[in-house]
Amino acid sequence: MAVFALRAEVEAANTEDGSLRLADLGSCDRAEAFQYRGISALWAHPSGCGQPRIFRWADRFLFIDGEVDRNPAEGEPLDRWLPGRWGSFRGFEILLEPKPRLTAFVDPLATRPLFYSLPSGRW
């Protein structure tokens, strides 16, 4: 199973030294990253596992960890693709234009949960 970390810079919402850290307690030997205008994503996964699935299109970056019944088509928006999907998966999408936007998602039963924290004083 892959592990990933995400950060969207909003005002001064940084870690103490401004870096994003990724902790892997498994045997992930490959690490990769994607950054775009204030949004950072890091992930690690074992070599040769066939996961995660990464899609780099002109208008977005899509990361899917796990098994989903079908992959989205290139022009298919996340909000149209996600309803009705089944399997055990989680992931994130970074829309690049017109304004960068980060969306994280999980399967309907949350079999691969996401854990998150917010900066102090933010909802």
LINTA-V174718 format. One line per field, one symbol per residue. phi: phi as a letter, one per 30 degrees, with the letter a starting at -180 (. if undefined). burial: 1 if it has 9 or more other C-alpha atoms within 8 Angstrom, else 0. A space follows every 10 residues. Layout:
# LINTA-V174718
phi->???
burial->???
This chain:
# LINTA-V174718
phi->.dbbbbbcdb hcdcdecicc cbcccccdcb bbabbahjcb bbabaddidi bdcbccceca bbbbcjcbda dddecddedc dddidbkcaa labcdcbdbe bcbcbbdech dbdccbbcee icc
burial->0111110010 0001000001 0100000100 1000000011 1111110000 1100000001 1111110100 0000000000 1000101111 1111110001 0100011001 0100000000 000
